[in-house]
Amino acid sequence: MSAAAGRLFKRVRYHVSMGPGNFLFGLRRRVLGYRLRIAQTQSGAFAGHGLEIGGPSPIFSATGAMPVYPIAHRIDNVTFDCQTRWEGRVEAGETFVFDPGKSAGRQYIAEAADLSFAADEFYDFVISSHMLEHCANPIAALRQWMRVVKTGGALLLVLPHRDGTFDCRRPVTPLSHLIDDDLSNTPESDRTHFEEILSLHDFVRDPAQFSRREFQIWVENNLKNRGAHHHVFDARSAARLIDHLHWQIVAVELMRPHHICLLACKPAAQAPAENAAFLDPQAAYLRASPFASDRVQARHASSQEQTAARVA
């Protein structure tokens, strides 16, 4: 089989594994475009000076589902190294081009959990797409993101849903584990999840991988390349994580093929976050989720509630 035929076979196998709903959504998005409801109702939260962790991200571009870049006045950026697989060569300074029609933002080379370059409440908003799962200590990172955003400022976080990714065979990471990582000051060199990653990775869902051996080398060198997903999320676990940090959740929106999109804001110091509606196992976003495991959770919770009511 030629290299081109091999790539085609992998792509076809991937689309078959994802199901017809995902294929049809992708076709619709290419023909008609797609915008999150958040983009239609909450775009004003991103008109100022923001910080992106990771990126640049297609979902935030002018043609993306949540076009933050055209709205923002300025966006600075944080990436972990001056050379990455995703961005190539990165140079610190006024070099972060987030929109071709606007002045570049400042590029910082730093860890997501160490934003010591920024003063408290410096930014109007923080955005991040498909980055936090690569972080060994996400609670420590989110705490830093909250520190640098102004009171009332927004967090727009996009995470991969396990059902739509190569993590579909892995268990969702419990909040208790993330809390333990925080209490233990888990470093980016952590290898706790490597055995699970290597044994449960779904290669059908990851057609970009050339071989199992190369993937193993990639994971083993994670401190350098940061390609491994330390943690795995579904919609409700992501909401519980944000709630744990006392962000006020504004919206949770789910999008094929694998996006959990959470919008939250930083409440005033003495104002408790009121997130019960989003933590409810029968929340509307779970019942209507494009991801099967979310819907199963919601149905199970409903069944348990009905059983309890009959017993009572």
QUITA-V754695 format. One record per residue. N is the residue number from 1. RES is the residue in three letters. SS is DSSP state (H for helix, E for strand, - for the rest). PHI is phi in whole degrees, 0 to 359 (999 if undefined). BURIAL is # if it has 9 or more other C-alpha atoms within 8 Angstrom, else .. Layout:
# QUITA-V754695
n:N res:RES ss:SS phi:PHI burial:BURIAL
n:N res:RES ss:SS phi:PHI burial:BURIAL
This chain:
# QUITA-V754695
n:1 res:MET ss:- phi:999 burial:.
n:2 res:SER ss:- phi:291 burial:.
n:3 res:ALA ss:H phi:298 burial:.
n:4 res:ALA ss:H phi:295 burial:.
n:5 res:ALA ss:H phi:295 burial:.
n:6 res:GLY ss:H phi:296 burial:#
n:7 res:ARG ss:H phi:295 burial:#
n:8 res:LEU ss:H phi:296 burial:.
n:9 res:PHE ss:H phi:300 burial:.
n:10 res:LYS ss:H phi:297 burial:#
n:11 res:ARG ss:H phi:294 burial:#
n:12 res:VAL ss:H phi:296 burial:.
n:13 res:ARG ss:H phi:298 burial:#
n:14 res:TYR ss:H phi:298 burial:#
n:15 res:HIS ss:H phi:296 burial:#
n:16 res:VAL ss:H phi:297 burial:.
n:17 res:SER ss:H phi:294 burial:.
n:18 res:MET ss:H phi:278 burial:#
n:19 res:GLY ss:- phi:91 burial:.
n:20 res:PRO ss:H phi:293 burial:.
n:21 res:GLY ss:H phi:299 burial:.
n:22 res:ASN ss:H phi:291 burial:#
n:23 res:PHE ss:H phi:297 burial:#
n:24 res:LEU ss:H phi:293 burial:.
n:25 res:PHE ss:H phi:296 burial:#
n:26 res:GLY ss:H phi:299 burial:.
n:27 res:LEU ss:H phi:295 burial:.
n:28 res:ARG ss:H phi:299 burial:#
n:29 res:ARG ss:H phi:295 burial:#
n:30 res:ARG ss:H phi:292 burial:.
n:31 res:VAL ss:H phi:277 burial:.
n:32 res:LEU ss:H phi:251 burial:.
n:33 res:GLY ss:- phi:78 burial:#
n:34 res:TYR ss:- phi:204 burial:.
n:35 res:ARG ss:- phi:235 burial:#
n:36 res:LEU ss:- phi:295 burial:#
n:37 res:ARG ss:H phi:299 burial:.
n:38 res:ILE ss:H phi:304 burial:#
n:39 res:ALA ss:H phi:296 burial:#
n:40 res:GLN ss:H phi:276 burial:.
n:41 res:THR ss:H phi:245 burial:.
n:42 res:GLN ss:- phi:235 burial:.
n:43 res:SER ss:H phi:297 burial:#
n:44 res:GLY ss:H phi:298 burial:.
n:45 res:ALA ss:H phi:291 burial:#
n:46 res:PHE ss:H phi:241 burial:#
n:47 res:ALA ss:- phi:275 burial:#
n:48 res:GLY ss:- phi:259 burial:#
n:49 res:HIS ss:E phi:256 burial:#
n:50 res:GLY ss:E phi:239 burial:#
n:51 res:LEU ss:E phi:230 burial:#
n:52 res:GLU ss:E phi:253 burial:#
n:53 res:ILE ss:E phi:260 burial:#
n:54 res:GLY ss:- phi:81 burial:#
n:55 res:GLY ss:- phi:94 burial:#
n:56 res:PRO ss:- phi:293 burial:.
n:57 res:SER ss:- phi:239 burial:.
n:58 res:PRO ss:H phi:304 burial:.
n:59 res:ILE ss:H phi:296 burial:#
n:60 res:PHE ss:H phi:264 burial:#
n:61 res:SER ss:- phi:281 burial:#
n:62 res:ALA ss:- phi:301 burial:.
n:63 res:THR ss:- phi:261 burial:#
n:64 res:GLY ss:- phi:278 burial:#
n:65 res:ALA ss:- phi:287 burial:#
n:66 res:MET ss:- phi:225 burial:#
n:67 res:PRO ss:- phi:284 burial:#
n:68 res:VAL ss:- phi:282 burial:#
n:69 res:TYR ss:- phi:304 burial:#
n:70 res:PRO ss:- phi:292 burial:.
n:71 res:ILE ss:- phi:274 burial:#
n:72 res:ALA ss:- phi:293 burial:#
n:73 res:HIS ss:- phi:286 burial:.
n:74 res:ARG ss:E phi:203 burial:#
n:75 res:ILE ss:E phi:226 burial:#
n:76 res:ASP ss:E phi:269 burial:#
n:77 res:ASN ss:E phi:218 burial:#
n:78 res:VAL ss:E phi:236 burial:#
n:79 res:THR ss:E phi:224 burial:#
n:80 res:PHE ss:- phi:280 burial:.
n:81 res:ASP ss:- phi:208 burial:.
n:82 res:CYS ss:- phi:277 burial:#
n:83 res:GLN ss:E phi:217 burial:.
n:84 res:THR ss:E phi:231 burial:#
n:85 res:ARG ss:- phi:295 burial:.
n:86 res:TRP ss:- phi:273 burial:.
n:87 res:GLU ss:- phi:257 burial:#
n:88 res:GLY ss:E phi:74 burial:.
n:89 res:ARG ss:E phi:284 burial:.
n:90 res:VAL ss:- phi:237 burial:#
n:91 res:GLU ss:- phi:243 burial:.
n:92 res:ALA ss:- phi:294 burial:#
n:93 res:GLY ss:E phi:121 burial:.
n:94 res:GLU ss:E phi:278 burial:.
n:95 res:THR ss:E phi:233 burial:#
n:96 res:PHE ss:E phi:275 burial:#
n:97 res:VAL ss:- phi:268 burial:#
n:98 res:PHE ss:- phi:261 burial:#
n:99 res:ASP ss:- phi:210 burial:#
n:100 res:PRO ss:- phi:296 burial:.
n:101 res:GLY ss:- phi:266 burial:.
n:102 res:LYS ss:- phi:231 burial:#
n:103 res:SER ss:- phi:296 burial:.
n:104 res:ALA ss:- phi:294 burial:#
n:105 res:GLY ss:E phi:273 burial:#
n:106 res:ARG ss:E phi:277 burial:#
n:107 res:GLN ss:E phi:264 burial:#
n:108 res:TYR ss:E phi:249 burial:#
n:109 res:ILE ss:E phi:256 burial:#
n:110 res:ALA ss:- phi:198 burial:#
n:111 res:GLU ss:- phi:282 burial:#
n:112 res:ALA ss:- phi:298 burial:#
n:113 res:ALA ss:- phi:262 burial:#
n:114 res:ASP ss:- phi:223 burial:.
n:115 res:LEU ss:- phi:255 burial:#
n:116 res:SER ss:- phi:295 burial:.
n:117 res:PHE ss:- phi:289 burial:.
n:118 res:ALA ss:- phi:251 burial:.
n:119 res:ALA ss:- phi:287 burial:.
n:120 res:ASP ss:- phi:301 burial:.
n:121 res:GLU ss:- phi:52 burial:#
n:122 res:PHE ss:- phi:273 burial:#
n:123 res:TYR ss:E phi:258 burial:#
n:124 res:ASP ss:E phi:282 burial:#
n:125 res:PHE ss:E phi:201 burial:#
n:126 res:VAL ss:E phi:232 burial:#
n:127 res:ILE ss:E phi:232 burial:#
n:128 res:SER ss:E phi:199 burial:#
n:129 res:SER ss:E phi:232 burial:#
n:130 res:HIS ss:- phi:51 burial:#
n:131 res:MET ss:- phi:238 burial:#
n:132 res:LEU ss:H phi:297 burial:#
n:133 res:GLU ss:H phi:295 burial:#
n:134 res:HIS ss:H phi:275 burial:#
n:135 res:CYS ss:- phi:267 burial:#
n:136 res:ALA ss:- phi:290 burial:#
n:137 res:ASN ss:- phi:226 burial:#
n:138 res:PRO ss:H phi:294 burial:#
n:139 res:ILE ss:H phi:294 burial:#
n:140 res:ALA ss:H phi:299 burial:#
n:141 res:ALA ss:H phi:294 burial:#
n:142 res:LEU ss:H phi:297 burial:#
n:143 res:ARG ss:H phi:294 burial:#
n:144 res:GLN ss:H phi:294 burial:#
n:145 res:TRP ss:H phi:297 burial:#
n:146 res:MET ss:H phi:294 burial:.
n:147 res:ARG ss:H phi:300 burial:#
n:148 res:VAL ss:H phi:273 burial:#
n:149 res:VAL ss:E phi:266 burial:#
n:150 res:LYS ss:E phi:291 burial:#
n:151 res:THR ss:E phi:302 burial:#
n:152 res:GLY ss:E phi:87 burial:.
n:153 res:GLY ss:E phi:286 burial:#
n:154 res:ALA ss:E phi:259 burial:#
n:155 res:LEU ss:E phi:242 burial:#
n:156 res:LEU ss:E phi:244 burial:#
n:157 res:LEU ss:E phi:242 burial:#
n:158 res:VAL ss:E phi:244 burial:#
n:159 res:LEU ss:E phi:238 burial:#
n:160 res:PRO ss:E phi:280 burial:#
n:161 res:HIS ss:E phi:279 burial:#
n:162 res:ARG ss:H phi:305 burial:#
n:163 res:ASP ss:H phi:299 burial:#
n:164 res:GLY ss:H phi:258 burial:#
n:165 res:THR ss:- phi:234 burial:#
n:166 res:PHE ss:- phi:288 burial:#
n:167 res:ASP ss:- phi:271 burial:#
n:168 res:CYS ss:- phi:297 burial:#
n:169 res:ARG ss:- phi:269 burial:.
n:170 res:ARG ss:- phi:273 burial:#
n:171 res:PRO ss:- phi:285 burial:.
n:172 res:VAL ss:- phi:295 burial:#
n:173 res:THR ss:- phi:288 burial:#
n:174 res:PRO ss:- phi:293 burial:.
n:175 res:LEU ss:H phi:301 burial:#
n:176 res:SER ss:H phi:301 burial:.
n:177 res:HIS ss:H phi:293 burial:.
n:178 res:LEU ss:H phi:296 burial:#
n:179 res:ILE ss:H phi:295 burial:#
n:180 res:ASP ss:H phi:299 burial:.
n:181 res:ASP ss:H phi:301 burial:#
n:182 res:ASP ss:H phi:293 burial:#
n:183 res:LEU ss:H phi:295 burial:.
n:184 res:SER ss:- phi:270 burial:.
n:185 res:ASN ss:- phi:53 burial:.
n:186 res:THR ss:- phi:303 burial:#
n:187 res:PRO ss:- phi:274 burial:.
n:188 res:GLU ss:- phi:293 burial:.
n:189 res:SER ss:- phi:280 burial:.
n:190 res:ASP ss:- phi:301 burial:.
n:191 res:ARG ss:- phi:241 burial:.
n:192 res:THR ss:- phi:307 burial:.
n:193 res:HIS ss:- phi:264 burial:.
n:194 res:PHE ss:H phi:298 burial:#
n:195 res:GLU ss:H phi:298 burial:.
n:196 res:GLU ss:H phi:296 burial:#
n:197 res:ILE ss:H phi:300 burial:#
n:198 res:LEU ss:H phi:291 burial:#
n:199 res:SER ss:H phi:275 burial:.
n:200 res:LEU ss:H phi:246 burial:#
n:201 res:HIS ss:- phi:299 burial:#
n:202 res:ASP ss:- phi:266 burial:#
n:203 res:PHE ss:H phi:289 burial:.
n:204 res:VAL ss:H phi:297 burial:#
n:205 res:ARG ss:H phi:278 burial:#
n:206 res:ASP ss:- phi:227 burial:#
n:207 res:PRO ss:- phi:294 burial:#
n:208 res:ALA ss:- phi:285 burial:.
n:209 res:GLN ss:- phi:286 burial:#
n:210 res:PHE ss:- phi:280 burial:.
n:211 res:SER ss:- phi:199 burial:.
n:212 res:ARG ss:H phi:296 burial:.
n:213 res:ARG ss:H phi:295 burial:.
n:214 res:GLU ss:H phi:294 burial:#
n:215 res:PHE ss:H phi:294 burial:#
n:216 res:GLN ss:H phi:298 burial:#
n:217 res:ILE ss:H phi:297 burial:.
n:218 res:TRP ss:H phi:300 burial:#
n:219 res:VAL ss:H phi:293 burial:#
n:220 res:GLU ss:H phi:298 burial:.
n:221 res:ASN ss:- phi:262 burial:#
n:222 res:ASN ss:H phi:297 burial:#
n:223 res:LEU ss:H phi:300 burial:.
n:224 res:LYS ss:H phi:276 burial:.
n:225 res:ASN ss:H phi:258 burial:#
n:226 res:ARG ss:- phi:59 burial:.
n:227 res:GLY ss:- phi:275 burial:.
n:228 res:ALA ss:- phi:284 burial:.
n:229 res:HIS ss:- phi:271 burial:#
n:230 res:HIS ss:- phi:299 burial:#
n:231 res:HIS ss:- phi:232 burial:#
n:232 res:VAL ss:- phi:234 burial:#
n:233 res:PHE ss:E phi:233 burial:#
n:234 res:ASP ss:- phi:243 burial:#
n:235 res:ALA ss:H phi:296 burial:#
n:236 res:ARG ss:H phi:288 burial:#
n:237 res:SER ss:H phi:295 burial:#
n:238 res:ALA ss:H phi:294 burial:#
n:239 res:ALA ss:H phi:295 burial:#
n:240 res:ARG ss:H phi:295 burial:#
n:241 res:LEU ss:H phi:297 burial:#
n:242 res:ILE ss:H phi:296 burial:#
n:243 res:ASP ss:H phi:297 burial:#
n:244 res:HIS ss:H phi:301 burial:.
n:245 res:LEU ss:- phi:275 burial:#
n:246 res:HIS ss:- phi:68 burial:#
n:247 res:TRP ss:E phi:286 burial:#
n:248 res:GLN ss:E phi:272 burial:#
n:249 res:ILE ss:E phi:287 burial:#
n:250 res:VAL ss:E phi:257 burial:.
n:251 res:ALA ss:E phi:200 burial:.
n:252 res:VAL ss:E phi:233 burial:#
n:253 res:GLU ss:E phi:229 burial:#
n:254 res:LEU ss:E phi:247 burial:#
n:255 res:MET ss:E phi:217 burial:#
n:256 res:ARG ss:- phi:296 burial:#
n:257 res:PRO ss:- phi:276 burial:.
n:258 res:HIS ss:- phi:198 burial:#
n:259 res:HIS ss:E phi:256 burial:#
n:260 res:ILE ss:E phi:256 burial:#
n:261 res:CYS ss:E phi:249 burial:#
n:262 res:LEU ss:E phi:242 burial:#
n:263 res:LEU ss:E phi:249 burial:#
n:264 res:ALA ss:E phi:221 burial:#
n:265 res:CYS ss:E phi:228 burial:#
n:266 res:LYS ss:E phi:274 burial:#
n:267 res:PRO ss:- phi:283 burial:#
n:268 res:ALA ss:- phi:300 burial:.
n:269 res:ALA ss:- phi:306 burial:.
n:270 res:GLN ss:- phi:261 burial:.
n:271 res:ALA ss:- phi:265 burial:.
n:272 res:PRO ss:- phi:289 burial:.
n:273 res:ALA ss:- phi:286 burial:#
n:274 res:GLU ss:- phi:249 burial:.
n:275 res:ASN ss:- phi:246 burial:#
n:276 res:ALA ss:H phi:304 burial:.
n:277 res:ALA ss:H phi:296 burial:.
n:278 res:PHE ss:H phi:271 burial:#
n:279 res:LEU ss:H phi:269 burial:#
n:280 res:ASP ss:- phi:301 burial:.
n:281 res:PRO ss:- phi:296 burial:#
n:282 res:GLN ss:- phi:250 burial:#
n:283 res:ALA ss:- phi:303 burial:#
n:284 res:ALA ss:H phi:300 burial:.
n:285 res:TYR ss:H phi:293 burial:#
n:286 res:LEU ss:H phi:282 burial:#
n:287 res:ARG ss:H phi:296 burial:#
n:288 res:ALA ss:- phi:261 burial:.
n:289 res:SER ss:- phi:297 burial:#
n:290 res:PRO ss:- phi:285 burial:.
n:291 res:PHE ss:- phi:255 burial:#
n:292 res:ALA ss:H phi:300 burial:.
n:293 res:SER ss:H phi:295 burial:.
n:294 res:ASP ss:H phi:295 burial:#
n:295 res:ARG ss:H phi:294 burial:#
n:296 res:VAL ss:H phi:297 burial:.
n:297 res:GLN ss:H phi:302 burial:#
n:298 res:ALA ss:H phi:295 burial:#
n:299 res:ARG ss:H phi:294 burial:#
n:300 res:HIS ss:H phi:297 burial:.
n:301 res:ALA ss:H phi:297 burial:#
n:302 res:SER ss:H phi:296 burial:#
n:303 res:SER ss:H phi:297 burial:.
n:304 res:GLN ss:H phi:297 burial:.
n:305 res:GLU ss:H phi:296 burial:.
n:306 res:GLN ss:H phi:294 burial:.
n:307 res:THR ss:H phi:296 burial:.
n:308 res:ALA ss:H phi:298 burial:.
n:309 res:ALA ss:H phi:293 burial:.
n:310 res:ARG ss:H phi:293 burial:.
n:311 res:VAL ss:H phi:294 burial:.
n:312 res:ALA ss:- phi:293 burial:.
